[in-house]
Amino acid sequence: MSPRPDAGQVAAAQKLEVHRRLREIEAEILARTPENNPEPSLDRVAKCMQLLGDPQHNFPMIHLTGTNGKTSTTRLVERILREMGLSTGRFTSPHLHDMRERISLNGNPIEPERLIDVYDDVLPYIEMVDLESEAAGGPRMTYFEVMVVLAYAAFSDAPVDVAIVEVGLGGEWDATNVANGRVAVITPISIDHQRLLGNSIEDITTEKRGIIKADSFAIVGRQYPEADELIAQQCEQVGADLKREDIAFGVTERETAVGGQQITVQGLAGQYADLFLPLFGEHQAHNATIAIAAVEAFVGGGEQPLDRDVLQAGLAEATSPGRLEIVRRSPTILVDAAHNVGGVEALRAAVNDSFTFTRLIGLIAILADKDAEPMLEALEPVLDEVVVTRTSSPRAMDPRALGELATEIFGADRVHIEPHLVEAIDKAASLADEQGGVGGGVLATGSVVTAAEVRAALGVTQT
């Protein structure tokens, strides 16, 4: 007669089974059409939601779009609301290390067991929609559509007091847009994802403004004039209450501080003086201001000031992993997920604003479908030398091609090519140490994948 397993053995076996099932689910979702190639229709996700009983209508929502700053602003909104005592669901994309990061409950990635339960609950309905779509000659539900279904089902099941949801791409045809946000947030719009969204600010804005719904608030960051005009037209058409940065709210004072910055904000309903924000760069001050206005609109219709101490407590605990984040000291290594010209320009300004390196080495890996040349041109003034490399992404630009572009911009004596990321990190750190002394630093950027893989290589995986 074999001995009975003890409690520890049972727990270990259960943990292994959870891990196995989670990897299986991830593989099933990843086998679908990837998120960088979305299918421009809400039909599939809307049908799946309908079969599930429309769980996306079981909680109020703050919906966010824009070109840059979406994830940071989403995290700031969620952190403030959680400090106010609300139960929160947060949906962001893409993830840095683990798919579960995209679906967060009260600030933490969804637990593996809960994700498994939700997936098993919704899978029959997803498969029904797949069959119906394929029978009509269409595609199965995409990777991103499935993640949206999982998020909305998880938020409804929790339940949450409020969901803070970042679009995946665009707005009007984004899968998240099957829900109606009580507050729609639009961070600055610039050129990105031209293949999918169009080649002009007007085209991109027309897509992004689609998250603004009837009788909602539209909290809008600084925009190009043509974007402002199109957003105002949408608000007028649907009857939304438009609140623009620098008109209805804004940053009134700002100064850099150790570990971040000190800001004073004029909100929709009150002024909040001397708030410490542990994030770097003027763009993060504007993200925080947009977040404050969004919270004011959500909790009091823009007419009730927030408790300043609660607001400060929320901001003081704010994090934005992979966004001008210090992941190592001696030398200082920063990672930033900037992956378009607008993001790189904000990054350059933030480096000049918040850091005083004696020598800064760039560690650059860019995806092949991005406009690498203007990104490199924008970075050139703040980088003494660059080490170009590649990530594990199948979309990664070949380091030799990236190196040729960099050489044209920086000159051959300032460019180093290291095809393997780990060796590239070592090379950049060595250059920073040898020539920069105690004031040397490394800036790793070019894509979200670059930020994620440098973080992981240095043992930083917390999000």
C-alpha positions in Angstrom: 0.0 0.0 0.0 1.6 3.3 -1.2 1.8 6.1 1.4 -0.7 9.0 1.1 0.8 12.2 -0.3 1.2 14.9 2.4 -0.4 18.3 2.2 2.8 19.8 0.8 2.9 17.3 -2.0 -0.7 17.9 -2.9 -0.2 21.7 -3.0 2.9 21.3 -5.2 1.0 19.0 -7.6 -1.9 21.5 -7.7 0.6 24.4 -8.4 2.2 22.4 -11.2 -1.3 21.7 -12.8 -2.2 25.4 -12.6 1.1 26.3 -14.3 0.5 23.7 -17.0 -3.0 24.8 -17.7 -2.0 28.5 -17.7 0.7 27.8 -20.3 -1.8 25.8 -22.3 -4.3 28.7 -22.3 -1.5 31.2 -23.3 -0.6 28.9 -26.2 -4.2 28.7 -27.4 -4.6 32.5 -27.3 -1.3 33.2 -28.9 -2.2 30.8 -31.8 -4.9 33.3 -32.8 -4.3 36.4 -35.1 -1.8 38.6 -33.3 -2.7 42.0 -31.9 -0.5 43.9 -34.4 -2.8 42.6 -37.2 -6.4 43.3 -35.9 -9.5 42.6 -37.8 -11.4 45.9 -38.1 -14.8 44.8 -36.8 -16.6 44.8 -33.5 -19.0 42.0 -34.7 -17.2 39.0 -33.2 -16.5 40.5 -29.8 -19.9 42.0 -29.6 -21.5 38.7 -30.4 -19.5 36.9 -27.8 -20.4 39.6 -25.2 -24.0 39.2 -26.1 -23.8 35.4 -25.6 -22.3 36.0 -22.2 -25.0 38.4 -21.1 -23.1 41.6 -21.9 -20.9 41.6 -18.8 -19.2 44.8 -20.0 -22.3 46.8 -18.9 -22.1 45.5 -15.3 -19.6 48.2 -14.2 -18.9 51.8 -15.0 -15.8 52.4 -17.1 -13.1 55.0 -17.9 -11.9 54.4 -21.4 -8.5 55.7 -22.6 -6.9 56.2 -26.0 -4.2 58.3 -27.6 -0.8 57.7 -29.2 1.5 58.1 -26.3 0.9 58.1 -22.5 -2.1 55.7 -22.5 -0.6 53.1 -20.2 0.9 55.5 -17.7 -2.3 57.5 -17.6 -4.4 54.4 -17.2 -2.2 53.3 -14.2 -2.4 56.7 -12.6 -6.2 56.8 -12.9 -6.5 53.3 -11.4 -4.1 54.1 -8.6 -6.0 57.2 -7.5 -9.3 55.5 -7.6 -8.0 52.6 -5.6 -6.6 55.0 -3.0 -10.2 56.4 -2.7 -11.4 52.9 -1.7 -12.9 51.7 -5.0 -12.5 48.2 -6.2 -10.8 48.4 -9.6 -10.2 46.5 -12.8 -7.5 47.7 -15.1 -6.9 46.6 -18.7 -3.7 47.6 -20.5 -1.7 46.4 -23.4 0.8 45.2 -24.4 2.3 43.3 -21.5 5.9 43.4 -20.5 6.4 39.9 -19.1 3.2 38.0 -18.5 -0.1 38.0 -20.3 -1.9 38.3 -16.9 -0.5 41.8 -16.5 -3.1 43.0 -19.0 -6.0 42.2 -16.6 -5.4 43.6 -13.2 -7.7 43.5 -10.2 -7.1 46.0 -7.4 -3.6 46.7 -8.8 -2.5 43.1 -9.1 -2.3 40.9 -12.2 -5.2 38.5 -12.3 -4.4 35.3 -10.3 -3.6 32.3 -12.4 -6.5 30.2 -10.9 -9.0 33.0 -11.6 -7.8 33.5 -15.2 -8.2 29.7 -15.8 -11.7 29.8 -14.3 -12.7 32.7 -16.5 -11.2 31.3 -19.6 -13.0 27.9 -19.1 -16.2 29.8 -18.5 -16.0 31.9 -21.7 -14.3 29.4 -24.1 -17.5 27.7 -25.2 -18.9 31.1 -26.3 -15.7 32.1 -28.0 -15.8 28.8 -29.9 -19.4 29.4 -30.9 -18.4 32.8 -32.4 -15.4 31.3 -34.1 -17.6 28.7 -35.8 -20.2 31.2 -36.9 -17.6 33.6 -38.3 -15.7 30.9 -40.1 -18.9 29.6 -41.6 -19.5 33.0 -43.1 -15.9 33.1 -44.5 -14.6 35.3 -41.7 -11.7 34.9 -39.2 -11.8 33.4 -35.7 -11.7 35.8 -32.8 -8.3 37.4 -32.5 -5.8 37.3 -29.7 -6.8 40.8 -28.6 -10.5 40.2 -28.8 -10.2 37.1 -26.6 -8.2 39.1 -24.0 -10.9 41.8 -24.0 -13.6 39.2 -23.4 -11.6 37.7 -20.6 -11.1 41.1 -19.0 -14.7 42.2 -19.1 -15.9 38.8 -17.8 -13.3 39.0 -15.0 -14.3 42.5 -14.0 -18.0 41.6 -14.0 -17.4 38.5 -12.0 -15.1 40.2 -9.4 -17.1 42.5 -9.3 -15.3 45.8 -9.6 -16.6 49.3 -8.8 -14.9 50.7 -11.9 -12.9 49.5 -14.9 -10.1 51.6 -16.3 -9.6 50.3 -19.9 -6.9 51.2 -22.3 -7.6 50.6 -26.0 -5.4 48.2 -27.9 -5.2 50.2 -31.1 -7.2 53.2 -32.3 -10.6 53.5 -30.8 -13.8 53.1 -32.9 -13.0 49.6 -34.1 -11.0 48.5 -31.1 -12.4 45.5 -29.3 -12.6 47.4 -26.0 -15.2 49.7 -27.6 -18.1 47.3 -27.1 -18.3 49.0 -23.7 -19.4 52.6 -23.1 -17.1 54.7 -21.0 -18.6 57.1 -18.6 -15.4 59.1 -19.1 -13.3 59.0 -22.3 -9.7 60.1 -22.1 -7.6 61.0 -25.1 -3.9 61.5 -24.5 -1.8 63.3 -27.2 -2.3 62.0 -30.7 0.6 61.7 -33.1 1.6 59.5 -36.1 1.9 55.8 -35.4 0.5 52.5 -36.8 -0.1 54.2 -40.2 -0.8 50.9 -41.9 -3.8 50.4 -39.7 -4.9 53.9 -38.7 -3.9 56.1 -41.6 -1.1 58.5 -42.5 -2.4 61.8 -41.1 -3.4 63.2 -37.7 -6.9 63.6 -39.1 -7.2 59.9 -40.0 -5.8 58.7 -36.7 -8.0 61.2 -34.7 -11.1 60.1 -36.5 -10.5 56.5 -35.4 -9.5 57.4 -31.8 -12.4 59.8 -31.1 -14.8 56.9 -31.5 -14.5 56.0 -27.9 -16.4 59.2 -26.9 -20.0 58.2 -26.2 -23.3 60.0 -25.6 -23.6 61.9 -22.3 -20.0 61.1 -21.3 -17.1 63.3 -20.3 -14.2 63.7 -22.8 -11.0 64.5 -21.0 -8.5 65.6 -23.7 -4.8 66.2 -23.4 -2.8 68.6 -25.6 -3.5 68.0 -29.3 -2.6 69.3 -32.7 -5.3 71.8 -33.8 -6.7 69.4 -36.4 -7.1 66.7 -33.8 -8.8 69.2 -31.4 -11.3 70.2 -34.0 -12.3 66.6 -34.9 -12.6 65.7 -31.2 -14.8 68.7 -30.6 -17.0 67.7 -33.5 -17.5 64.2 -32.0 -18.4 65.6 -28.6 -21.0 67.9 -30.2 -22.4 65.1 -32.3 -22.9 62.7 -29.3 -23.6 65.2 -26.6 -20.4 64.7 -24.6 -18.9 67.2 -22.2 -15.5 68.2 -23.6 -12.8 69.2 -21.1 -9.5 70.2 -22.7 -6.1 70.5 -21.0 -4.9 74.1 -20.6 -8.5 75.3 -20.7 -10.5 73.3 -18.2 -7.5 71.8 -16.3 -3.7 71.8 -16.4 -0.3 71.8 -14.8 0.3 75.2 -13.2 3.7 74.6 -11.5 6.3 71.9 -11.9 9.8 71.3 -10.7 12.1 68.3 -10.7 12.7 66.5 -7.4 14.7 63.6 -6.1 13.0 60.5 -7.4 10.5 62.3 -9.6 8.9 65.7 -9.6 6.7 68.1 -7.7 3.6 69.4 -9.5 0.7 71.8 -8.8 -2.4 70.9 -10.7 -5.5 73.0 -11.5 -8.2 70.3 -11.8 -11.8 70.5 -13.0 -13.0 71.2 -9.5 -10.1 72.2 -7.4 -6.4 73.1 -7.2 -4.0 70.6 -5.8 -0.7 72.1 -4.7 2.8 70.4 -4.3 1.9 66.9 -5.3 4.9 64.5 -5.4 4.9 62.3 -8.5 7.5 59.5 -8.5 7.8 59.5 -12.3 10.2 61.3 -14.6 9.6 63.8 -17.3 7.2 66.7 -18.1 5.1 64.3 -20.1 4.3 62.3 -16.9 3.2 65.5 -15.2 0.7 66.0 -18.0 -0.4 62.3 -17.8 -1.0 62.8 -14.1 -3.0 66.0 -14.7 -5.2 64.2 -17.3 -5.6 61.4 -14.8 -6.7 63.7 -12.0 -9.3 65.4 -14.3 -10.6 62.0 -15.4 -11.1 61.0 -11.7 -12.8 64.3 -10.9 -15.2 63.7 -13.9 -15.9 60.1 -12.8 -16.5 60.6 -9.1 -18.1 64.0 -9.0 -19.1 65.1 -12.5 -16.1 67.5 -12.4 -17.8 69.6 -9.7 -16.4 68.1 -6.5 -12.7 68.6 -5.5 -10.8 65.5 -4.6 -9.3 65.1 -1.1 -5.8 66.4 -1.5 -4.2 63.9 1.0 -5.9 60.9 -0.7 -4.8 62.2 -4.1 -1.2 62.6 -2.9 -1.2 59.2 -1.3 -2.4 57.7 -4.6 0.2 59.5 -6.8 3.0 58.8 -4.4 2.5 55.0 -5.0 2.2 55.4 -8.7 4.4 53.2 -10.9 4.8 52.9 -14.7 7.1 49.9 -15.4 9.1 50.3 -18.6 8.6 54.0 -18.8 11.8 55.9 -18.1 12.4 53.3 -15.3 15.6 52.9 -13.4 16.3 49.1 -13.4 19.9 49.1 -12.3 22.5 51.3 -10.6 26.3 51.6 -11.2 26.0 52.3 -14.0 22.4 53.6 -14.1 20.4 51.7 -16.7 17.1 53.2 -17.7 14.5 51.4 -19.8 11.8 53.2 -21.8 9.2 51.7 -24.1 9.2 54.6 -26.6 8.4 53.1 -30.0 7.4 56.0 -32.2 8.7 59.5 -32.9 6.3 61.2 -30.5 7.3 58.9 -27.7 11.0 59.3 -28.4 10.7 63.1 -28.4 9.0 63.0 -25.0 11.8 60.6 -23.8 14.5 62.9 -25.0 12.9 65.9 -23.2 12.5 63.8 -20.0 16.2 62.8 -20.1 17.3 66.4 -20.4 14.8 67.5 -17.7 15.4 64.8 -15.1 19.0 63.4 -15.4 22.5 64.8 -15.5 24.6 62.0 -17.0 28.3 62.7 -17.8 28.0 60.2 -20.6 24.9 58.4 -21.8 25.0 55.3 -24.0 21.9 54.2 -26.0 20.9 50.6 -26.2 18.6 50.6 -29.2 16.4 47.8 -30.7 13.5 48.8 -32.9 10.8 46.8 -34.7 11.1 46.6 -38.5 7.6 48.1 -39.1 8.5 51.3 -37.2 10.0 54.4 -38.6 13.5 54.0 -37.2 15.3 56.9 -38.9 13.4 59.8 -37.3 13.5 57.9 -34.0 17.3 57.7 -34.1 17.5 61.4 -35.2 15.4 62.4 -32.2 17.7 60.4 -29.8 21.0 61.6 -31.3 21.4 64.8 -29.3 21.2 63.1 -25.9 23.3 60.0 -26.7 27.1 59.9 -26.8 27.3 56.5 -28.4 24.8 53.8 -29.3 24.8 50.0 -29.2 22.3 48.6 -31.6 20.9 45.1 -31.2 17.7 43.2 -31.6 15.0 41.6 -29.4 13.5 38.1 -29.7 10.5 39.5 -31.5 10.0 38.1 -35.0 9.2 41.7 -36.0 12.6 43.0 -34.8 14.7 45.0 -37.2 18.0 43.4 -38.3 20.9 44.9 -36.2 23.0 45.4 -39.3 20.3 47.4 -41.0 19.7 49.4 -37.9 23.4 49.9 -37.5 23.7 51.3 -41.0 20.9 53.8 -40.3 22.5 54.8 -37.0 25.9 55.2 -38.6 24.4 57.8 -41.0 23.0 59.8 -38.1 25.6 59.3 -35.4 28.8 58.6 -37.4 30.7 55.3 -37.4 32.8 56.1 -34.4 29.7 56.4 -32.2 27.9 53.2 -33.3 28.4 49.6 -32.1 26.5 46.6 -33.4 25.8 43.6 -31.0 23.3 41.1 -32.5 22.6 39.5 -29.1 20.7 41.5 -26.5 22.6 40.3 -23.4 26.0 41.0 -25.0 24.6 44.4 -26.0 23.6 45.2 -22.4 27.1 44.3 -21.3 28.7 46.4 -24.0 26.6 49.5 -23.2 27.2 49.2 -19.5 30.9 48.8 -20.1 31.0 51.9 -22.3 29.1 53.9 -19.7 31.4 52.7 -16.9 34.7 53.2 -18.8 34.1 56.6 -20.2 31.4 58.1 -18.0 32.6 57.2 -14.6 30.1 57.5 -11.8 28.0 59.7 -14.0 27.7 57.3 -16.8 24.4 55.8 -17.8 22.6 53.5 -20.3 19.2 54.2 -22.0 17.6 51.1 -23.4 14.7 51.9 -25.7 13.1 51.5 -29.1 10.1 49.2 -28.4 8.0 47.8 -25.6 9.8 44.5 -26.2 13.2 46.2 -25.7 12.1 47.5 -22.4 10.7 44.2 -21.3 13.7 42.1 -22.4 16.2 44.4 -20.8 14.2 44.4 -17.6 14.1 40.6 -17.6 17.8 40.2 -18.4 18.6 42.3 -15.4 16.2 40.3 -13.2 13.4 42.9 -13.0 10.0 41.4 -13.6 7.7 43.1 -11.1 5.0 45.2 -12.7 
